[in-house]
Amino acid sequence: MSHIPNSAMPHAGTRLNGVTAEPTLMERASQQAGRIAGLAREYPRATIAAGAAVAAGVAAAAAIPIARARRAGASSGAKAKAGSAKAGSAKN
């Protein structure tokens, strides 16, 4: 593999060499959290509404599998009861 000196391609230097080093993931997350906290202080009603929407979404996400399981259990249970009634009447 060939070696190209950094003087020929200064943009290919390491991140730490220049002042243009990008912030790390933790630094970006910290900055974003600060912005969100500032917006929450500036718009408290919108923050409450957003929190309620998130809570409703969490509740729906938890309730949907439970409702589907109940519906599946009820429909299979009804079939089993109907099948046992038919079997019982055939024996008589």
N, C-alpha and C positions, 0 to 999 in steps of 0.2 A: 504494500500500500504506500502511496506517495505521501509526502509531507508538504503541506502548503503553509508557509509562514503567516503568522497573524498580521504582519504588515501588509501582506497582499490582500487579506480578507479580514479587515478589522471587525466586521459584524459577526464573525465566527468565533470571537473570543468567548471566554467563560462568562457566566452571569456575574460573578463577583468582581470581575475586572473593572467594569464600568459603573457609572452612577445609575444606569438604566436598569438595574436589577429589579425584577418583578417581585412583588410581595409574595410571601409564602401563603399557603392555604389558611393557616391560622391567623395571619395578619389580615387577610381579606375578610375572613369570618368575623373577626373582631371589629373591623371597620363597618361591616354590614350590620352587625348587632347594634353598634352605636347609632347608625342611621335609623334603624327600626325603633330603637328606644326614643330617639328624638321625635320621630313622627308620632309615636304613641303619646308622648307628652303634649304635642301640638294638637292632635286630633283625638281626644279621649272618647268621644261618641263613636267615631269610626272604629276605634280600637275595640270597644265593647261589642259592636256589631260583628266585627271580624272574629272576635273570640267566640261569640255565640254561634256563628256559622261553622267554625272549626269544631266546636263541641257537638253541634247537630250532625256534622259529617262523621265524627267519631262514633256517635251513638248509632247512626244508620249503618255504618260499617260493621259494628258489633251485632246489630239486630238482624241484618239480612241473613247471615248463615244460620242463626237460630230459627228464624221463621221458615227458611227452606228445609231445615232438618225436621221441624214439626210437621210441615206439609208433607214431606216425604214419608215420615213415620205414620201420619194419619191415613194417607192413601194406601200404604202397604198394610196397615192394620185393618182397614176396612175390607180390603181384599181377603185377608186371612180370615176374618170373621164371616164373611159371605161364603167363603169356601168351606168353613167348618159347619155352617148351617146346612149347606147342601149335602155335605157328607153325613150329617146327623139325620137328615130326612131320608136319605137313601137307605140307612140302616133300619129305619122303622118300617 
